[in-house]
Amino acid sequence: MAEKIYGLHAVRAVLLRSPQRVQRLWLQHGRHDARAAELEALAESRRIVIERVEAQRLQGWVGEAVHQGVVADIEPLKPWREDDLLSALGTAEAGSEPLVLALDGVQDPHNLGACLRTADACGVLAVVVPRDRAATLNATVRKVAAGAAETTPVVTVTNLARTLGLLKDAGLWIVGADSAAELVASAADLKGPRCLVMGAEGAGLRALTRRHCDWLVSLPSLGAVESLNVSVATGMLLYEALRQRGISRI
Protein backbone atom coordinates (compact mmCIF):
# COMPACT_ATOMS: atom_id res chain seq x y z
CA MET A 1 0.00 0.00 0.00
CA ALA A 2 1.38 3.38 -1.00
CA GLU A 3 2.05 6.10 1.54
CA LYS A 4 2.27 9.84 1.05
CA ILE A 5 5.38 11.86 1.76
CA TYR A 6 5.69 15.61 1.44
CA GLY A 7 8.23 18.40 1.54
CA LEU A 8 10.95 19.31 -0.95
CA HIS A 9 13.85 17.51 0.74
CA ALA A 10 11.98 14.30 1.53
CA VAL A 11 10.56 13.92 -1.97
CA ARG A 12 13.84 14.85 -3.66
CA ALA A 13 15.70 12.25 -1.60
CA VAL A 14 13.42 9.46 -2.78
CA LEU A 15 13.51 10.62 -6.42
CA LEU A 16 17.31 10.55 -6.34
CA ARG A 17 17.89 7.40 -4.31
CA SER A 18 14.89 5.15 -4.94
CA PRO A 19 12.94 6.52 -7.92
CA GLN A 20 11.39 3.11 -8.55
CA ARG A 21 9.45 3.54 -5.32
CA VAL A 22 7.74 6.79 -6.43
CA GLN A 23 4.35 6.10 -7.96
CA ARG A 24 2.98 9.61 -8.45
CA LEU A 25 3.97 13.22 -7.83
CA TRP A 26 1.69 16.14 -7.11
CA LEU A 27 2.92 19.73 -7.43
CA GLN A 28 1.05 22.84 -6.36
CA HIS A 29 -0.41 25.04 -9.08
CA GLY A 30 1.69 28.15 -9.54
CA ARG A 31 4.86 26.71 -8.03
CA HIS A 32 7.51 27.02 -10.76
CA ASP A 33 10.62 27.94 -8.78
CA ALA A 34 13.96 26.18 -9.26
CA ARG A 35 13.45 23.53 -6.58
CA ALA A 36 10.01 22.56 -7.84
CA ALA A 37 11.35 22.51 -11.39
CA GLU A 38 14.11 20.13 -10.31
CA LEU A 39 11.58 17.71 -8.81
CA GLU A 40 9.47 17.91 -11.95
CA ALA A 41 12.50 17.19 -14.15
CA LEU A 42 13.57 14.26 -11.97
CA ALA A 43 10.09 12.77 -12.10
CA GLU A 44 9.80 13.25 -15.87
CA SER A 45 13.19 11.62 -16.47
CA ARG A 46 11.94 8.57 -14.58
CA ARG A 47 8.52 8.59 -16.28
CA ILE A 48 6.66 9.23 -13.04
CA VAL A 49 3.14 10.61 -13.35
CA ILE A 50 3.02 14.30 -12.38
CA GLU A 51 -0.14 16.23 -11.61
CA ARG A 52 -0.62 19.92 -10.78
CA VAL A 53 -3.25 20.50 -8.10
CA GLU A 54 -4.49 23.28 -5.87
CA ALA A 55 -2.83 23.87 -2.51
CA GLN A 56 -6.04 23.00 -0.68
CA ARG A 57 -5.94 19.47 -2.06
CA LEU A 58 -2.39 18.96 -0.86
CA GLN A 59 -3.31 20.37 2.55
CA GLY A 60 -6.18 17.95 2.77
CA TRP A 61 -3.71 15.07 2.52
CA VAL A 62 -1.14 16.30 5.05
CA GLY A 63 -3.34 18.11 7.58
CA GLU A 64 -1.70 21.03 9.34
CA ALA A 65 1.81 20.11 8.18
CA VAL A 66 3.73 22.36 5.76
CA HIS A 67 3.86 20.47 2.45
CA GLN A 68 5.95 23.08 0.55
CA GLY A 69 3.85 22.50 -2.55
CA VAL A 70 4.82 18.88 -3.17
CA VAL A 71 3.35 15.50 -2.23
CA ALA A 72 4.26 12.06 -3.58
CA ASP A 73 2.88 8.55 -3.34
CA ILE A 74 5.67 6.07 -2.65
CA GLU A 75 6.07 2.39 -1.97
CA PRO A 76 7.15 2.18 1.70
CA LEU A 77 10.78 1.32 2.38
CA LYS A 78 11.01 -2.22 3.68
CA PRO A 79 11.75 -1.88 7.39
CA TRP A 80 14.64 -3.73 8.96
CA ARG A 81 13.89 -6.43 11.47
CA GLU A 82 16.04 -7.29 14.43
CA ASP A 83 17.59 -10.11 12.37
CA ASP A 84 18.53 -7.66 9.61
CA LEU A 85 20.42 -5.49 12.09
CA LEU A 86 22.25 -8.44 13.59
CA SER A 87 23.09 -9.71 10.11
CA ALA A 88 24.53 -6.31 9.15
CA LEU A 89 26.66 -6.32 12.29
CA GLY A 90 27.79 -9.85 11.59
CA THR A 91 28.97 -8.96 8.09
CA ALA A 92 30.70 -5.72 9.11
CA GLU A 93 34.34 -5.50 8.09
CA ALA A 94 36.92 -6.58 10.65
CA GLY A 95 38.12 -3.60 12.64
CA SER A 96 35.05 -1.50 11.83
CA GLU A 97 33.37 0.54 14.52
CA PRO A 98 29.61 0.21 13.95
CA LEU A 99 27.48 2.82 15.65
CA VAL A 100 23.82 2.11 16.44
CA LEU A 101 21.29 4.55 17.91
CA ALA A 102 18.42 3.30 20.10
CA LEU A 103 15.53 5.54 21.14
CA ASP A 104 13.73 4.36 24.26
CA GLY A 105 10.18 5.51 23.66
CA VAL A 106 10.65 8.84 21.86
CA GLN A 107 7.08 9.81 21.02
CA ASP A 108 7.27 13.09 19.09
CA PRO A 109 7.59 12.39 15.33
CA HIS A 110 9.52 15.66 14.94
CA ASN A 111 12.12 14.39 17.40
CA LEU A 112 12.35 11.03 15.64
CA GLY A 113 12.80 12.79 12.29
CA ALA A 114 15.51 15.06 13.69
CA CYS A 115 17.30 12.08 15.25
CA LEU A 116 17.22 10.25 11.91
CA ARG A 117 18.68 13.26 10.14
CA THR A 118 21.59 13.47 12.58
CA ALA A 119 22.06 9.68 12.54
CA ASP A 120 22.44 9.82 8.77
CA ALA A 121 25.00 12.62 9.02
CA CYS A 122 27.00 10.65 11.60
CA GLY A 123 27.06 7.37 9.70
CA VAL A 124 24.84 5.45 12.12
CA LEU A 125 24.19 1.89 10.92
CA ALA A 126 20.55 1.85 12.08
CA VAL A 127 18.11 3.44 14.50
CA VAL A 128 16.28 1.09 16.86
CA VAL A 129 12.83 2.02 18.22
CA PRO A 130 10.29 0.04 20.27
CA ARG A 131 7.05 -0.94 18.59
CA ASP A 132 4.77 0.30 21.37
CA ARG A 133 4.37 3.77 22.88
CA ALA A 134 6.88 5.35 20.52
CA ALA A 135 6.89 7.33 17.29
CA THR A 136 7.24 5.31 14.10
CA LEU A 137 7.94 6.28 10.51
CA ASN A 138 5.22 8.43 8.97
CA ALA A 139 5.04 11.38 6.58
CA THR A 140 5.89 13.90 9.32
CA VAL A 141 8.99 11.95 10.34
CA ARG A 142 10.10 11.65 6.72
CA LYS A 143 9.72 15.38 6.12
CA VAL A 144 11.66 16.38 9.24
CA ALA A 145 14.33 13.78 8.40
CA ALA A 146 14.84 15.53 5.04
CA GLY A 147 15.66 12.30 3.21
CA ALA A 148 17.45 10.47 6.02
CA ALA A 149 14.50 8.10 6.42
CA GLU A 150 15.46 6.76 3.01
CA THR A 151 19.10 6.10 3.94
CA THR A 152 19.16 5.09 7.60
CA PRO A 153 17.21 1.91 8.42
CA VAL A 154 14.72 2.04 11.27
CA VAL A 155 14.50 -1.21 13.23
CA THR A 156 11.21 -1.58 15.10
CA VAL A 157 11.47 -4.13 17.92
CA THR A 158 8.95 -5.61 20.32
CA ASN A 159 11.35 -5.71 23.28
CA LEU A 160 14.08 -3.07 23.38
CA ALA A 161 15.81 -4.60 26.42
CA ARG A 162 16.08 -7.93 24.62
CA THR A 163 17.51 -6.21 21.54
CA LEU A 164 20.11 -4.41 23.64
CA GLY A 165 21.12 -7.77 25.05
CA LEU A 166 21.53 -9.17 21.54
CA LEU A 167 23.62 -6.14 20.54
CA LYS A 168 25.87 -6.84 23.53
CA ASP A 169 26.24 -10.44 22.35
CA ALA A 170 27.19 -9.05 18.93
CA GLY A 171 30.07 -7.13 20.50
CA LEU A 172 28.57 -3.67 21.05
CA TRP A 173 28.91 -1.74 24.29
CA ILE A 174 25.68 -0.04 25.37
CA VAL A 175 25.92 3.62 26.40
CA GLY A 176 22.83 5.30 27.84
CA ALA A 177 22.28 9.04 28.11
CA ASP A 178 21.19 10.30 31.53
CA SER A 179 21.34 13.92 32.61
CA ALA A 180 22.10 12.83 36.20
CA ALA A 181 25.00 10.53 35.30
CA GLU A 182 28.35 11.41 36.89
CA LEU A 183 30.36 10.27 33.85
CA VAL A 184 30.51 13.06 31.25
CA ALA A 185 30.24 11.89 27.64
CA SER A 186 33.61 13.37 26.67
CA ALA A 187 35.27 11.23 29.36
CA ALA A 188 33.59 8.01 28.24
CA ASP A 189 35.06 5.78 25.54
CA LEU A 190 32.68 6.09 22.58
CA LYS A 191 35.10 4.51 20.11
CA GLY A 192 34.63 0.98 18.83
CA PRO A 193 31.29 -0.82 18.37
CA ARG A 194 28.75 1.17 20.36
CA CYS A 195 25.00 1.52 20.77
CA LEU A 196 23.96 4.92 22.11
CA VAL A 197 20.61 4.87 23.90
CA MET A 198 18.48 7.99 24.34
CA GLY A 199 15.48 8.20 26.65
CA ALA A 200 11.97 9.43 26.00
CA GLU A 201 10.92 13.06 26.27
CA GLY A 202 10.60 13.95 29.94
CA ALA A 203 10.74 10.39 31.31
CA GLY A 204 14.23 9.52 30.09
CA LEU A 205 15.46 5.94 30.08
CA ARG A 206 13.24 3.24 31.54
CA ALA A 207 14.62 1.25 34.48
CA LEU A 208 14.91 -1.96 32.46
CA THR A 209 16.78 -0.12 29.72
CA ARG A 210 19.19 1.33 32.26
CA ARG A 211 20.04 -2.13 33.52
CA HIS A 212 21.20 -3.12 30.04
CA CYS A 213 23.55 -0.15 29.71
CA ASP A 214 27.25 -0.67 30.32
CA TRP A 215 27.65 3.04 31.12
CA LEU A 216 25.42 6.02 31.70
CA VAL A 217 26.77 9.35 30.48
CA SER A 218 25.67 12.95 30.73
CA LEU A 219 26.18 16.06 28.63
CA PRO A 220 27.56 19.17 30.34
CA SER A 221 25.04 21.91 31.06
CA LEU A 222 25.80 25.34 32.49
CA GLY A 223 22.23 26.64 32.41
CA ALA A 224 19.16 26.31 34.58
CA VAL A 225 17.33 23.90 32.26
CA GLU A 226 17.47 20.38 33.70
CA SER A 227 17.73 18.49 30.41
CA LEU A 228 18.05 19.04 26.68
CA ASN A 229 15.54 18.19 23.99
CA VAL A 230 16.14 14.55 23.03
CA SER A 231 16.98 15.32 19.40
CA VAL A 232 19.50 17.99 20.46
CA ALA A 233 21.07 15.65 23.01
CA THR A 234 21.23 12.90 20.39
CA GLY A 235 23.11 15.17 18.02
CA MET A 236 25.58 16.20 20.71
CA LEU A 237 26.29 12.62 21.79
CA LEU A 238 26.63 11.31 18.22
CA TYR A 239 29.06 14.06 17.30
CA GLU A 240 31.06 13.39 20.47
CA ALA A 241 31.37 9.79 19.29
CA LEU A 242 32.58 10.97 15.89
CA ARG A 243 35.02 13.40 17.49
CA GLN A 244 36.56 10.59 19.50
CA ARG A 245 36.78 8.44 16.39
CA GLY A 246 38.87 11.13 14.71
CA ILE A 247 36.51 11.82 11.82
CA SER A 248 38.37 14.59 10.03
CA ARG A 249 35.36 16.18 8.33
CA ILE A 250 33.86 17.41 11.62
C-alpha positions as CSV (number, residue, x, y, z in Angstrom):
1,M,0.0,0.0,0.0
2,A,1.4,3.4,-1.0
3,E,2.1,6.1,1.5
4,K,2.3,9.8,1.1
5,I,5.4,11.9,1.8
6,Y,5.7,15.6,1.4
7,G,8.2,18.4,1.5
8,L,10.9,19.3,-0.9
9,H,13.8,17.5,0.7
10,A,12.0,14.3,1.5
11,V,10.6,13.9,-2.0
12,R,13.8,14.9,-3.7
13,A,15.7,12.2,-1.6
14,V,13.4,9.5,-2.8
15,L,13.5,10.6,-6.4
16,L,17.3,10.6,-6.3
17,R,17.9,7.4,-4.3
18,S,14.9,5.1,-4.9
19,P,12.9,6.5,-7.9
20,Q,11.4,3.1,-8.6
21,R,9.4,3.5,-5.3
22,V,7.7,6.8,-6.4
23,Q,4.3,6.1,-8.0
24,R,3.0,9.6,-8.5
25,L,4.0,13.2,-7.8
26,W,1.7,16.1,-7.1
27,L,2.9,19.7,-7.4
28,Q,1.1,22.8,-6.4
29,H,-0.4,25.0,-9.1
30,G,1.7,28.1,-9.5
31,R,4.9,26.7,-8.0
32,H,7.5,27.0,-10.8
33,D,10.6,27.9,-8.8
34,A,14.0,26.2,-9.3
35,R,13.5,23.5,-6.6
36,A,10.0,22.6,-7.8
37,A,11.4,22.5,-11.4
38,E,14.1,20.1,-10.3
39,L,11.6,17.7,-8.8
40,E,9.5,17.9,-12.0
41,A,12.5,17.2,-14.1
42,L,13.6,14.3,-12.0
43,A,10.1,12.8,-12.1
44,E,9.8,13.2,-15.9
45,S,13.2,11.6,-16.5
46,R,11.9,8.6,-14.6
47,R,8.5,8.6,-16.3
48,I,6.7,9.2,-13.0
49,V,3.1,10.6,-13.4
50,I,3.0,14.3,-12.4
51,E,-0.1,16.2,-11.6
52,R,-0.6,19.9,-10.8
53,V,-3.3,20.5,-8.1
54,E,-4.5,23.3,-5.9
55,A,-2.8,23.9,-2.5
56,Q,-6.0,23.0,-0.7
57,R,-5.9,19.5,-2.1
58,L,-2.4,19.0,-0.9
59,Q,-3.3,20.4,2.5
60,G,-6.2,17.9,2.8
61,W,-3.7,15.1,2.5
62,V,-1.1,16.3,5.0
63,G,-3.3,18.1,7.6
64,E,-1.7,21.0,9.3
65,A,1.8,20.1,8.2
66,V,3.7,22.4,5.8
67,H,3.9,20.5,2.4
68,Q,6.0,23.1,0.5
69,G,3.9,22.5,-2.6
70,V,4.8,18.9,-3.2
71,V,3.4,15.5,-2.2
72,A,4.3,12.1,-3.6
73,D,2.9,8.5,-3.3
74,I,5.7,6.1,-2.7
75,E,6.1,2.4,-2.0
76,P,7.1,2.2,1.7
77,L,10.8,1.3,2.4
78,K,11.0,-2.2,3.7
79,P,11.8,-1.9,7.4
80,W,14.6,-3.7,9.0
81,R,13.9,-6.4,11.5
82,E,16.0,-7.3,14.4
83,D,17.6,-10.1,12.4
84,D,18.5,-7.7,9.6
85,L,20.4,-5.5,12.1
86,L,22.3,-8.4,13.6
87,S,23.1,-9.7,10.1
88,A,24.5,-6.3,9.2
89,L,26.7,-6.3,12.3
90,G,27.8,-9.9,11.6
91,T,29.0,-9.0,8.1
92,A,30.7,-5.7,9.1
93,E,34.3,-5.5,8.1
94,A,36.9,-6.6,10.6
95,G,38.1,-3.6,12.6
96,S,35.1,-1.5,11.8
97,E,33.4,0.5,14.5
98,P,29.6,0.2,13.9
99,L,27.5,2.8,15.7
100,V,23.8,2.1,16.4
101,L,21.3,4.5,17.9
102,A,18.4,3.3,20.1
103,L,15.5,5.5,21.1
104,D,13.7,4.4,24.3
105,G,10.2,5.5,23.7
106,V,10.7,8.8,21.9
107,Q,7.1,9.8,21.0
108,D,7.3,13.1,19.1
109,P,7.6,12.4,15.3
110,H,9.5,15.7,14.9
111,N,12.1,14.4,17.4
112,L,12.4,11.0,15.6
113,G,12.8,12.8,12.3
114,A,15.5,15.1,13.7
115,C,17.3,12.1,15.2
116,L,17.2,10.3,11.9
117,R,18.7,13.3,10.1
118,T,21.6,13.5,12.6
119,A,22.1,9.7,12.5
120,D,22.4,9.8,8.8
121,A,25.0,12.6,9.0
122,C,27.0,10.6,11.6
123,G,27.1,7.4,9.7
124,V,24.8,5.4,12.1
125,L,24.2,1.9,10.9
126,A,20.5,1.8,12.1
127,V,18.1,3.4,14.5
128,V,16.3,1.1,16.9
129,V,12.8,2.0,18.2
130,P,10.3,0.0,20.3
131,R,7.0,-0.9,18.6
132,D,4.8,0.3,21.4
133,R,4.4,3.8,22.9
134,A,6.9,5.3,20.5
135,A,6.9,7.3,17.3
136,T,7.2,5.3,14.1
137,L,7.9,6.3,10.5
138,N,5.2,8.4,9.0
139,A,5.0,11.4,6.6
140,T,5.9,13.9,9.3
141,V,9.0,11.9,10.3
142,R,10.1,11.7,6.7
143,K,9.7,15.4,6.1
144,V,11.7,16.4,9.2
145,A,14.3,13.8,8.4
146,A,14.8,15.5,5.0
147,G,15.7,12.3,3.2
148,A,17.4,10.5,6.0
149,A,14.5,8.1,6.4
150,E,15.5,6.8,3.0
151,T,19.1,6.1,3.9
152,T,19.2,5.1,7.6
153,P,17.2,1.9,8.4
154,V,14.7,2.0,11.3
155,V,14.5,-1.2,13.2
156,T,11.2,-1.6,15.1
157,V,11.5,-4.1,17.9
158,T,9.0,-5.6,20.3
159,N,11.3,-5.7,23.3
160,L,14.1,-3.1,23.4
161,A,15.8,-4.6,26.4
162,R,16.1,-7.9,24.6
163,T,17.5,-6.2,21.5
164,L,20.1,-4.4,23.6
165,G,21.1,-7.8,25.0
166,L,21.5,-9.2,21.5
167,L,23.6,-6.1,20.5
168,K,25.9,-6.8,23.5
169,D,26.2,-10.4,22.4
170,A,27.2,-9.1,18.9
171,G,30.1,-7.1,20.5
172,L,28.6,-3.7,21.0
173,W,28.9,-1.7,24.3
174,I,25.7,0.0,25.4
175,V,25.9,3.6,26.4
176,G,22.8,5.3,27.8
177,A,22.3,9.0,28.1
178,D,21.2,10.3,31.5
179,S,21.3,13.9,32.6
180,A,22.1,12.8,36.2
181,A,25.0,10.5,35.3
182,E,28.4,11.4,36.9
183,L,30.4,10.3,33.9
184,V,30.5,13.1,31.2
185,A,30.2,11.9,27.6
186,S,33.6,13.4,26.7
187,A,35.3,11.2,29.4
188,A,33.6,8.0,28.2
189,D,35.1,5.8,25.5
190,L,32.7,6.1,22.6
191,K,35.1,4.5,20.1
192,G,34.6,1.0,18.8
193,P,31.3,-0.8,18.4
194,R,28.7,1.2,20.4
195,C,25.0,1.5,20.8
196,L,24.0,4.9,22.1
197,V,20.6,4.9,23.9
198,M,18.5,8.0,24.3
199,G,15.5,8.2,26.6
200,A,12.0,9.4,26.0
201,E,10.9,13.1,26.3
202,G,10.6,13.9,29.9
203,A,10.7,10.4,31.3
204,G,14.2,9.5,30.1
205,L,15.5,5.9,30.1
206,R,13.2,3.2,31.5
207,A,14.6,1.3,34.5
208,L,14.9,-2.0,32.5
209,T,16.8,-0.1,29.7
210,R,19.2,1.3,32.3
211,R,20.0,-2.1,33.5
212,H,21.2,-3.1,30.0
213,C,23.5,-0.1,29.7
214,D,27.3,-0.7,30.3
215,W,27.6,3.0,31.1
216,L,25.4,6.0,31.7
217,V,26.8,9.3,30.5
218,S,25.7,13.0,30.7
219,L,26.2,16.1,28.6
220,P,27.6,19.2,30.3
221,S,25.0,21.9,31.1
222,L,25.8,25.3,32.5
223,G,22.2,26.6,32.4
224,A,19.2,26.3,34.6
225,V,17.3,23.9,32.3
226,E,17.5,20.4,33.7
227,S,17.7,18.5,30.4
228,L,18.1,19.0,26.7
229,N,15.5,18.2,24.0
230,V,16.1,14.6,23.0
231,S,17.0,15.3,19.4
232,V,19.5,18.0,20.5
233,A,21.1,15.7,23.0
234,T,21.2,12.9,20.4
235,G,23.1,15.2,18.0
236,M,25.6,16.2,20.7
237,L,26.3,12.6,21.8
238,L,26.6,11.3,18.2
239,Y,29.1,14.1,17.3
240,E,31.1,13.4,20.5
241,A,31.4,9.8,19.3
242,L,32.6,11.0,15.9
243,R,35.0,13.4,17.5
244,Q,36.6,10.6,19.5
245,R,36.8,8.4,16.4
246,G,38.9,11.1,14.7
247,I,36.5,11.8,11.8
248,S,38.4,14.6,10.0
249,R,35.4,16.2,8.3
250,I,33.9,17.4,11.6
